[in-house]
């Protein structure tokens, strides 16, 4: 059984009385440990597809199965629980400006009700992404590459089995892009994500 299976996924949007097909009959399977890339022109539906995998975007038709479970069959509470197995790195970092690096990484654990272990886990993840010295810094004090490393650490906080990246390197220079891709590969290999 595939870890992620997408069957005949379609997503339409109604814009000013017109139906726009963002996704049309997409089917694919991704096995545990695979690194899978989605490539296409701007506006081709890449982000919509990635956001459909964790049901941040609900498809118009088709199925998304994670470990054999159809996300459409889950209640909102069950879906939130399932999403804790799916980390997400957004293209614009989505860091909370009023929180320092450590608190940004702790945030998903606090939401999940795991406050006690949050700081310990966040410190471990800072080591993973090589940012221990930036624990008390705020996002405005970080470079783009450092912000992306914080976003990666935050996405890993809940120990997900799947890590989705929505253009995780689009705002970075070539050298920083290479470093982030290397880090993601290491995470894939060492954590089995």
Rosetta blueprint (number, residue, H / E / L):
1 X L
2 X L
3 X L
4 X E
5 X E
6 X E
7 X E
8 X E
9 X E
10 X E
11 X E
12 X E
13 X E
14 X E
15 X E
16 X L
17 X L
18 X E
19 X E
20 X E
21 X E
22 X E
23 X E
24 X E
25 X E
26 X E
27 X E
28 X E
29 X E
30 X E
31 X L
32 X L
33 X L
34 X L
35 X L
36 X L
37 X L
38 X L
39 X L
40 X L
41 X L
42 X L
43 X L
44 X L
45 X L
46 X H
47 X H
48 X H
49 X H
50 X H
51 X H
52 X H
53 X H
54 X L
55 X L
56 X L
57 X L
58 X L
59 X L
60 X L
61 X E
62 X E
63 X E
64 X E
65 X E
66 X E
67 X L
68 X L
69 X E
70 X E
71 X H
72 X H
73 X H
74 X L
75 X L
76 X H
77 X H
78 X H
79 X H
80 X H
81 X H
82 X H
83 X H
84 X L
85 X L
86 X E
87 X E
88 X E
89 X E
90 X L
91 X L
92 X L
93 X L
94 X L
95 X L
96 X L
97 X L
98 X L
99 X L
100 X E
101 X H
102 X H
103 X H
104 X H
105 X H
106 X H
107 X H
108 X H
109 X H
110 X H
111 X H
112 X L
113 X L
114 X L
115 X H
116 X H
117 X H
118 X H
119 X H
120 X H
121 X H
122 X H
123 X H
124 X H
125 X H
126 X H
127 X H
128 X H
129 X L
130 X L
131 X L
132 X H
133 X H
134 X H
135 X L
136 X L
137 X L
138 X E
139 X H
140 X H
141 X H
142 X L
143 X L
144 X H
145 X H
146 X H
147 X H
148 X H
149 X H
150 X H
151 X H
152 X H
153 X H
154 X H
155 X H
156 X H
157 X L
158 X L
159 X L
160 X L
161 X L
162 X E
163 X E
164 X E
165 X E
166 X L
167 X L
168 X L
169 X L
170 X L
171 X L
172 X L
173 X L
174 X H
175 X H
176 X H
177 X H
178 X H
179 X H
180 X H
181 X H
182 X H
183 X H
184 X H
185 X H
186 X H
187 X H
188 X H
189 X H
190 X H
191 X H
192 X L
193 X L
